[in-house]
């Protein structure tokens, strides 16, 4: 919840990244307030916090991210943040240009069980961002749903960028999954993790920051807090072409419908279980 502290830290790291030649910077999940979903145990308090922190785009968090992009003169990917859209709350990643323009947003497609319990809604479709290359954008638990990555790879993405939610246990599981996804789809994965500390500087939860090559080799991992993990986009190549098919649209549509059907069936089973 150290909003000012986190923004100032981001300014320093973005400035340092820019000096080293970075053109695109990825900020952690739930920037700038931190991953409260995994830290706060009191469910009633957490629901109230989510309601109070959720905002329309643009809002306080969005403005902070826009200012960082302008001051740092870089493209920024940040999120997900809590977006209020009508009666629904989404976990939404935003893309901001160096001029401060919001050039896209992506609502997390696969909420965790905890997200759903807290009333957070899923988005509707995968999203990509075209800069020097076409990048697929996913967030947190999306990496555990193979159909999402497959759709992005089939649509021609050269790499997939994700954030990882800080957790207390199995912090390395996301690395193993990312390696599997890169082998399945022949695309690199860039995953931005985070460390969440309390007011005394004690670590509460963490997630790794790492890069996996297109052939499933872990290229690099950030080993220190506040370190900058950089990669030249020229190494983000497709090691293999996924078989092209004249009915590519049908393949993507079929995958997406299958994913939505599976999610609906899972929600139905959970609902029936609660009613028993």
Secondary structure, 3 states (H helix, E strand, C coil): CCHHHHHHHHHHHHHHHHHCCCCEEEECCCCCCCCHHHHCCCHHHHHHHHHHHCECCCCHHHHHHHHHHHHHCCEEEEEEEEEEECCEEEEEEEEECCCCCEEEEEECCCCCHHHHHCCEECCCCCEEEECCCEEEECCHHHHHCHHHHHHHHHCCCCEEEEECCCECCCCCHHHHHHHHHHHHHCCEEEEECEEEECCCCCEEEEECCEEECCCCCEEEECCCCCCCCCCCHHHCCCCCCCCCCCCHHHHHHHHHHHHHHHHHHHHHHHHHHHHC
